[in-house]
Amino acid sequence: MRYLTAGESHGKQLTTIIEGIPAQLPILKEDINQSLLRRQGGHGRGKRQQIEKDLVEVTSGIRHGYTLGSPISLVISNDDFKHWTDIMGEDPLEEDAKIRRIVSNPRPGHADLNGALKYGHRDMRNVLERSSARETAARVAAGAVAKTLLKQLGIEVCGYVKEIGGIRAKEIEGISMEERLKTSEKSPVMVLDKDVEQPMIDAIDKAKAEGDTLGGVCEVYVEGMPAGVGSYVHYDRKLDARIASSVVSINAFKGVEFGIGFEAARINGSEVHDEISWNEERGYYRTSNRLGGFEGGMTTGMPIVVKGVMKPIPTLMKKPLQSVDIETKEPFTATVERSDPCAVPAASVVMEHVVAFELAKAITEQFPSDQFPKLKQAIDDYREEIRWF
Ligand code: EPS
Protein backbone atom coordinates (compact mmCIF):
# COMPACT_ATOMS: atom_id res chain seq x y z
CA MET A 1 0.00 0.00 0.00
CA ARG A 2 1.15 3.52 -0.70
CA TYR A 3 -0.43 6.88 -1.27
CA LEU A 4 0.36 10.17 -2.82
CA THR A 5 -1.27 13.50 -2.10
CA ALA A 6 -1.42 16.59 -4.30
CA GLY A 7 -2.84 20.05 -3.82
CA GLU A 8 -2.06 23.53 -2.57
CA SER A 9 -3.79 25.15 0.42
CA HIS A 10 -5.65 27.77 -1.64
CA GLY A 11 -5.58 25.81 -4.90
CA LYS A 12 -8.55 24.13 -6.52
CA GLN A 13 -8.56 20.86 -4.60
CA LEU A 14 -6.66 18.21 -2.70
CA THR A 15 -6.19 14.82 -4.32
CA THR A 16 -5.23 11.51 -2.73
CA ILE A 17 -4.36 8.40 -4.73
CA ILE A 18 -4.11 5.17 -2.74
CA GLU A 19 -2.73 2.00 -4.21
CA GLY A 20 -2.73 -1.52 -2.80
CA ILE A 21 -6.06 -1.65 -0.97
CA PRO A 22 -7.41 -5.19 -1.41
CA ALA A 23 -10.38 -5.73 -3.72
CA GLN A 24 -13.81 -6.52 -2.24
CA LEU A 25 -13.40 -4.39 0.86
CA PRO A 26 -16.78 -2.91 1.81
CA ILE A 27 -16.36 0.85 2.10
CA LEU A 28 -18.62 3.89 2.25
CA LYS A 29 -17.85 7.48 1.34
CA GLU A 30 -19.52 8.48 4.64
CA ASP A 31 -16.73 6.76 6.60
CA ILE A 32 -14.15 8.98 4.91
CA ASN A 33 -16.32 12.09 5.40
CA GLN A 34 -16.72 11.28 9.08
CA SER A 35 -12.93 11.35 9.50
CA LEU A 36 -12.63 14.58 7.53
CA LEU A 37 -15.27 16.20 9.71
CA ARG A 38 -13.43 15.18 12.88
CA ARG A 39 -10.20 16.72 11.57
CA GLN A 40 -11.92 20.05 11.05
CA GLY A 41 -13.09 20.20 14.65
CA GLY A 42 -11.44 21.06 17.95
CA HIS A 43 -11.29 24.27 19.94
CA GLY A 44 -8.60 26.60 18.65
CA ARG A 45 -9.00 26.39 14.90
CA GLY A 46 -8.84 29.59 12.88
CA LYS A 47 -11.28 31.23 10.47
CA ARG A 48 -10.32 29.01 7.53
CA GLN A 49 -12.31 26.11 8.95
CA GLN A 50 -15.46 28.23 8.72
CA ILE A 51 -14.86 28.48 4.98
CA GLU A 52 -14.10 24.83 4.30
CA LYS A 53 -16.52 21.92 4.54
CA ASP A 54 -14.38 18.94 3.70
CA LEU A 55 -16.31 16.31 1.79
CA VAL A 56 -14.72 13.67 -0.36
CA GLU A 57 -15.51 12.86 -3.95
CA VAL A 58 -14.51 9.35 -4.98
CA THR A 59 -13.27 9.41 -8.56
CA SER A 60 -11.95 5.86 -8.93
CA GLY A 61 -11.35 2.49 -7.31
CA ILE A 62 -14.68 2.06 -5.49
CA ARG A 63 -17.83 0.71 -7.12
CA HIS A 64 -21.19 -0.06 -5.51
CA GLY A 65 -19.72 0.13 -2.01
CA TYR A 66 -16.71 -2.14 -2.60
CA THR A 67 -13.09 -1.54 -3.54
CA LEU A 68 -11.99 -2.77 -6.96
CA GLY A 69 -8.31 -3.38 -6.20
CA SER A 70 -7.42 -0.54 -8.55
CA PRO A 71 -6.03 2.80 -7.33
CA ILE A 72 -8.56 4.72 -5.25
CA SER A 73 -8.60 8.42 -5.98
CA LEU A 74 -10.23 10.87 -3.62
CA VAL A 75 -10.79 14.56 -4.16
CA ILE A 76 -11.53 17.27 -1.58
CA SER A 77 -12.39 20.72 -2.94
CA ASN A 78 -10.97 23.89 -1.40
CA ASP A 79 -13.96 26.18 -1.00
CA ASP A 80 -11.57 29.08 -0.39
CA PHE A 81 -10.29 28.69 -3.96
CA LYS A 82 -13.07 30.95 -5.23
CA HIS A 83 -11.24 33.84 -3.52
CA TRP A 84 -7.92 32.79 -5.05
CA THR A 85 -8.76 31.74 -8.60
CA ASP A 86 -6.36 34.17 -10.33
CA ILE A 87 -3.62 34.00 -7.74
CA MET A 88 -3.60 30.20 -7.59
CA GLY A 89 -4.75 29.48 -11.15
CA GLU A 90 -2.56 27.70 -13.69
CA ASP A 91 -2.73 30.49 -16.30
CA PRO A 92 -0.06 33.22 -16.53
CA LEU A 93 -0.98 36.42 -14.67
CA GLU A 94 -0.43 40.04 -15.60
CA GLU A 95 2.55 41.39 -13.65
CA ASP A 96 0.57 43.85 -11.48
CA ALA A 97 -1.93 41.20 -10.48
CA LYS A 98 0.88 38.82 -9.68
CA ILE A 99 2.36 41.30 -7.22
CA ARG A 100 -0.68 41.18 -4.97
CA ARG A 101 0.15 38.02 -3.10
CA ILE A 102 3.89 37.65 -3.54
CA VAL A 103 5.60 36.52 -0.33
CA SER A 104 9.16 37.74 0.07
CA ASN A 105 9.44 37.61 3.85
CA PRO A 106 9.94 34.05 5.15
CA ARG A 107 8.06 33.17 8.36
CA PRO A 108 10.38 31.71 11.01
CA GLY A 109 9.46 28.12 11.87
CA HIS A 110 7.80 27.44 8.52
CA ALA A 111 9.15 25.79 5.37
CA ASP A 112 9.24 29.17 3.55
CA LEU A 113 12.95 29.98 3.45
CA ASN A 114 14.38 26.48 3.16
CA GLY A 115 11.83 25.60 0.47
CA ALA A 116 12.64 28.79 -1.45
CA LEU A 117 16.37 28.02 -1.33
CA LYS A 118 15.78 24.43 -2.46
CA TYR A 119 13.46 25.15 -5.40
CA GLY A 120 14.67 28.66 -6.27
CA HIS A 121 11.28 30.29 -5.63
CA ARG A 122 11.62 34.03 -5.14
CA ASP A 123 7.88 34.13 -4.41
CA MET A 124 7.58 32.01 -1.29
CA ARG A 125 3.86 31.56 -1.86
CA ASN A 126 5.06 28.76 -4.13
CA VAL A 127 6.40 27.04 -1.00
CA LEU A 128 3.86 27.85 1.67
CA GLU A 129 0.85 26.82 -0.39
CA ARG A 130 2.09 23.23 -0.45
CA SER A 131 3.78 23.11 2.95
CA SER A 132 0.50 24.22 4.58
CA ALA A 133 -1.16 21.75 6.95
CA ARG A 134 -4.20 21.91 4.70
CA GLU A 135 -2.56 18.86 3.10
CA THR A 136 -3.35 16.81 6.19
CA ALA A 137 -6.97 16.58 4.97
CA ALA A 138 -5.72 14.46 2.07
CA ARG A 139 -3.71 12.29 4.46
CA VAL A 140 -6.74 11.78 6.67
CA ALA A 141 -8.71 10.64 3.61
CA ALA A 142 -6.05 7.95 2.95
CA GLY A 143 -6.03 6.96 6.61
CA ALA A 144 -9.81 6.70 6.67
CA VAL A 145 -9.65 4.02 3.97
CA ALA A 146 -6.97 2.20 6.00
CA LYS A 147 -9.10 2.48 9.14
CA THR A 148 -12.05 0.91 7.32
CA LEU A 149 -9.86 -2.05 6.40
CA LEU A 150 -8.45 -2.40 9.92
CA LYS A 151 -11.86 -2.18 11.57
CA GLN A 152 -13.12 -5.11 9.53
CA LEU A 153 -10.11 -7.09 10.72
CA GLY A 154 -11.00 -6.31 14.35
CA ILE A 155 -8.36 -3.58 14.74
CA GLU A 156 -9.45 -0.22 16.16
CA VAL A 157 -7.37 2.96 16.15
CA CYS A 158 -8.15 6.04 18.24
CA GLY A 159 -6.31 9.35 18.52
CA TYR A 160 -6.82 11.97 21.24
CA VAL A 161 -5.04 14.79 23.01
CA LYS A 162 -2.78 14.22 26.02
CA GLU A 163 -1.38 17.68 26.59
CA ILE A 164 -1.93 21.29 25.43
CA GLY A 165 0.27 24.24 26.43
CA GLY A 166 1.74 22.31 29.38
CA ILE A 167 -1.64 21.13 30.74
CA ARG A 168 -1.47 17.33 30.97
CA ALA A 169 -4.35 14.87 30.88
CA LYS A 170 -3.97 12.05 33.40
CA GLU A 171 -3.92 8.40 32.35
CA ILE A 172 -7.41 6.93 32.13
CA GLU A 173 -7.16 3.23 32.96
CA GLY A 174 -9.55 0.41 32.12
CA ILE A 175 -11.53 2.28 29.49
CA SER A 176 -12.95 0.41 26.49
CA MET A 177 -12.05 1.30 22.93
CA GLU A 178 -15.60 2.44 22.31
CA GLU A 179 -15.47 4.78 25.31
CA ARG A 180 -12.14 6.15 24.16
CA LEU A 181 -13.56 6.93 20.73
CA LYS A 182 -16.80 8.45 22.06
CA THR A 183 -15.23 10.52 24.84
CA SER A 184 -12.56 12.07 22.64
CA GLU A 185 -15.05 12.75 19.88
CA LYS A 186 -17.39 14.63 22.22
CA SER A 187 -14.66 16.69 23.86
CA PRO A 188 -13.97 20.15 22.31
CA VAL A 189 -10.25 19.57 22.92
CA MET A 190 -10.44 15.82 22.18
CA VAL A 191 -9.28 14.59 25.59
CA LEU A 192 -10.30 11.55 27.64
CA ASP A 193 -9.72 13.32 30.96
CA LYS A 194 -12.68 15.67 31.63
CA ASP A 195 -10.75 17.50 34.39
CA VAL A 196 -8.34 19.15 31.95
CA GLU A 197 -10.92 20.08 29.34
CA GLN A 198 -11.81 23.56 30.63
CA PRO A 199 -8.25 24.50 31.63
CA MET A 200 -7.13 23.60 28.09
CA ILE A 201 -9.94 25.63 26.52
CA ASP A 202 -9.02 28.60 28.75
CA ALA A 203 -5.35 28.28 27.82
CA ILE A 204 -6.21 28.28 24.11
CA ASP A 205 -8.49 31.32 24.52
CA LYS A 206 -5.76 33.14 26.42
CA ALA A 207 -3.18 32.35 23.74
CA LYS A 208 -5.62 33.53 21.08
CA ALA A 209 -6.30 36.81 22.89
CA GLU A 210 -2.57 37.39 23.15
CA GLY A 211 -2.06 36.52 19.47
CA ASP A 212 0.04 33.53 20.44
CA THR A 213 -0.17 29.78 19.71
CA LEU A 214 0.02 26.54 21.71
CA GLY A 215 1.46 23.09 21.00
CA GLY A 216 0.89 19.81 22.75
CA VAL A 217 1.02 16.04 22.75
CA CYS A 218 -1.31 13.61 20.95
CA GLU A 219 -1.66 9.90 21.64
CA VAL A 220 -2.83 7.11 19.38
CA TYR A 221 -4.09 3.90 20.95
CA VAL A 222 -4.60 0.72 18.93
CA GLU A 223 -6.31 -2.49 19.95
CA GLY A 224 -6.52 -5.76 18.06
CA MET A 225 -3.20 -5.86 16.19
CA PRO A 226 -1.97 -9.46 16.18
CA ALA A 227 1.57 -10.10 17.48
CA GLY A 228 4.43 -10.42 15.02
CA VAL A 229 3.45 -7.74 12.49
CA GLY A 230 6.43 -5.74 11.24
CA SER A 231 9.94 -7.18 11.15
CA TYR A 232 13.20 -7.47 13.04
CA VAL A 233 14.98 -8.48 9.83
CA HIS A 234 15.31 -5.18 7.95
CA TYR A 235 15.43 -1.65 9.31
CA ASP A 236 12.89 -0.41 6.79
CA ARG A 237 10.29 -3.03 7.73
CA LYS A 238 10.34 -2.27 11.46
CA LEU A 239 6.79 -1.16 12.08
CA ASP A 240 7.55 1.14 15.03
CA ALA A 241 10.14 2.91 12.88
CA ARG A 242 7.63 3.37 10.08
CA ILE A 243 5.08 4.75 12.51
CA ALA A 244 7.67 7.13 13.96
CA SER A 245 8.50 8.38 10.48
CA SER A 246 4.87 8.92 9.54
CA VAL A 247 4.13 10.79 12.79
CA VAL A 248 7.11 13.14 12.47
CA SER A 249 6.06 13.79 8.87
CA ILE A 250 2.87 15.51 10.11
CA ASN A 251 3.24 19.29 9.93
CA ALA A 252 4.73 20.74 13.15
CA PHE A 253 5.39 17.31 14.76
CA LYS A 254 8.79 17.08 16.39
CA GLY A 255 9.02 13.73 18.16
CA VAL A 256 7.52 10.36 18.99
CA GLU A 257 7.37 8.09 22.02
CA PHE A 258 6.15 4.51 22.34
CA GLY A 259 4.75 3.37 25.69
CA ILE A 260 6.73 4.94 28.54
CA GLY A 261 8.93 6.50 25.85
CA PHE A 262 11.83 8.68 27.02
CA GLU A 263 11.16 7.62 30.61
CA ALA A 264 12.87 4.33 29.71
CA ALA A 265 16.18 6.22 29.70
CA ARG A 266 15.77 7.09 33.39
CA ILE A 267 14.82 3.78 35.03
CA ASN A 268 16.30 0.29 35.35
CA GLY A 269 15.80 -2.46 32.78
CA SER A 270 13.81 -4.48 35.31
CA GLU A 271 11.28 -1.63 35.42
CA VAL A 272 11.09 -1.17 31.66
CA HIS A 273 10.42 -4.57 30.11
CA ASP A 274 7.10 -6.36 30.02
CA GLU A 275 6.98 -9.95 31.33
CA ILE A 276 5.50 -12.70 29.17
CA SER A 277 2.58 -14.88 30.18
CA TRP A 278 0.15 -17.27 28.43
CA ASN A 279 -3.42 -18.43 28.80
CA GLU A 280 -5.85 -20.28 26.53
CA GLU A 281 -8.00 -17.29 25.78
CA ARG A 282 -5.32 -14.71 24.98
CA GLY A 283 -2.39 -16.91 24.01
CA TYR A 284 0.88 -15.07 24.78
CA TYR A 285 0.53 -11.68 26.42
CA ARG A 286 2.56 -9.23 28.46
CA THR A 287 1.66 -8.59 32.09
CA SER A 288 2.32 -4.87 31.52
CA ASN A 289 2.64 -2.68 28.43
CA ARG A 290 5.46 -0.27 29.15
CA LEU A 291 6.95 -0.70 25.69
CA GLY A 292 3.67 0.37 24.08
CA GLY A 293 3.04 -2.72 21.96
CA PHE A 294 6.40 -3.12 20.20
CA GLU A 295 9.46 -5.31 20.67
CA GLY A 296 12.10 -5.81 17.98
CA GLY A 297 10.26 -3.74 15.37
CA MET A 298 7.20 -6.01 15.63
CA THR A 299 3.88 -5.83 17.40
CA THR A 300 3.59 -7.77 20.67
CA GLY A 301 -0.19 -8.12 20.43
CA MET A 302 -0.59 -5.66 23.31
CA PRO A 303 -2.25 -2.31 22.61
CA ILE A 304 -0.05 0.06 20.61
CA VAL A 305 0.44 3.31 22.51
CA VAL A 306 2.24 6.05 20.62
CA LYS A 307 2.60 9.72 21.42
CA GLY A 308 3.57 12.56 19.09
CA VAL A 309 4.65 16.05 20.09
CA MET A 310 3.46 19.06 18.12
CA LYS A 311 5.18 22.42 18.40
CA PRO A 312 3.02 25.56 18.52
CA ILE A 313 2.10 26.80 15.03
CA PRO A 314 4.70 29.44 14.14
CA THR A 315 2.26 31.88 12.49
CA LEU A 316 1.76 34.40 15.31
CA MET A 317 -1.00 37.01 15.04
CA LYS A 318 0.22 39.62 17.52
CA LYS A 319 3.76 38.53 18.25
CA PRO A 320 5.36 38.42 14.83
CA LEU A 321 8.86 37.00 14.80
CA GLN A 322 11.87 38.74 13.30
CA SER A 323 12.80 37.76 9.78
CA VAL A 324 14.61 39.14 6.70
CA ASP A 325 13.01 40.18 3.42
CA ILE A 326 14.75 38.18 0.68
CA GLU A 327 14.50 41.07 -1.84
CA THR A 328 15.81 43.92 0.33
CA LYS A 329 17.75 41.82 2.90
CA GLU A 330 16.26 44.26 5.44
CA PRO A 331 14.88 43.03 8.78
CA PHE A 332 11.17 42.35 8.60
CA THR A 333 8.54 41.32 11.12
CA ALA A 334 6.21 38.78 9.55
CA THR A 335 2.64 40.06 9.22
CA VAL A 336 -0.20 37.55 9.53
CA GLU A 337 -3.70 37.49 8.11
CA ARG A 338 -5.04 34.29 9.67
CA SER A 339 -3.75 31.59 11.97
CA ASP A 340 -4.94 28.69 14.12
CA PRO A 341 -4.09 29.43 17.80
CA CYS A 342 -4.02 25.69 18.52
CA ALA A 343 -4.41 22.77 16.10
CA VAL A 344 -3.44 20.00 18.55
CA PRO A 345 -6.96 18.45 18.71
CA ALA A 346 -7.17 18.33 14.91
CA ALA A 347 -3.62 16.96 14.79
CA SER A 348 -4.65 14.05 17.02
CA VAL A 349 -7.10 13.03 14.29
CA VAL A 350 -4.37 13.36 11.66
CA MET A 351 -1.99 11.26 13.77
CA GLU A 352 -4.66 8.57 14.22
CA HIS A 353 -5.02 8.34 10.46
CA VAL A 354 -1.32 8.28 9.54
CA VAL A 355 -0.72 5.54 12.12
CA ALA A 356 -3.69 3.59 10.76
CA PHE A 357 -2.21 3.75 7.28
CA GLU A 358 1.12 2.28 8.43
CA LEU A 359 -0.66 -0.54 10.27
CA ALA A 360 -2.81 -1.44 7.27
CA LYS A 361 0.23 -1.25 5.01
CA ALA A 362 2.22 -3.64 7.21
CA ILE A 363 -0.70 -6.08 7.32
CA THR A 364 -1.19 -6.09 3.57
CA GLU A 365 2.54 -6.72 3.09
CA GLN A 366 2.57 -9.67 5.45
CA PHE A 367 -0.65 -11.45 4.49
CA PRO A 368 -2.24 -12.25 1.11
CA SER A 369 -3.98 -9.05 0.19
CA ASP A 370 -5.39 -9.07 -3.32
CA GLN A 371 -8.84 -9.99 -2.02
CA PHE A 372 -10.19 -8.70 1.28
CA PRO A 373 -12.16 -11.86 2.29
CA LYS A 374 -8.96 -13.93 1.86
CA LEU A 375 -6.97 -11.41 3.87
CA LYS A 376 -9.54 -11.62 6.64
CA GLN A 377 -9.41 -15.41 6.62
CA ALA A 378 -5.60 -15.37 6.72
CA ILE A 379 -5.60 -13.02 9.72
CA ASP A 380 -8.17 -15.17 11.55
CA ASP A 381 -6.07 -18.30 10.88
CA TYR A 382 -2.89 -16.57 12.02
CA ARG A 383 -4.50 -15.36 15.24
CA GLU A 384 -5.55 -18.93 16.03
CA GLU A 385 -2.12 -20.32 15.10
CA ILE A 386 -0.16 -17.94 17.34
CA ARG A 387 -2.55 -18.46 20.27
CA TRP A 388 -1.40 -22.10 20.47
CA PHE A 389 2.17 -21.58 19.24
C1 EPS B 1 -2.32 26.67 7.55
C2 EPS B 1 -2.89 27.95 7.68
C3 EPS B 1 -4.36 28.13 7.80
C4 EPS B 1 -4.95 26.84 8.35
C5 EPS B 1 -4.55 25.72 7.40
C6 EPS B 1 -3.11 25.44 7.59
O1 EPS B 1 -4.95 28.35 6.56
P1 EPS B 1 -5.16 29.81 5.93
O2 EPS B 1 -3.78 30.29 5.57
O3 EPS B 1 -6.03 29.60 4.72
O4 EPS B 1 -5.82 30.64 6.97
O5 EPS B 1 -6.32 26.93 8.58
O6 EPS B 1 -5.26 24.54 7.66
C7 EPS B 1 -6.29 24.21 6.85
C8 EPS B 1 -6.74 24.95 5.87
C9 EPS B 1 -6.85 22.90 7.19
O7 EPS B 1 -7.84 22.51 6.55
O8 EPS B 1 -6.32 22.27 8.12
C10 EPS B 1 -0.87 26.52 7.39
O9 EPS B 1 -0.19 27.51 7.07
O10 EPS B 1 -0.34 25.42 7.61
Boltz pocket constraint, residues with backbone or C-beta under 6 A from the ligand:
constraints:
  - pocket:
      binder: B
      contacts: [[A, 9], [A, 39], [A, 46], [A, 48], [A, 49], [A, 52], [A, 128], [A, 131], [A, 132], [A, 133], [A, 134], [A, 135], [A, 136], [A, 137], [A, 251], [A, 338], [A, 339], [A, 340]]
      max_distance: 6.0
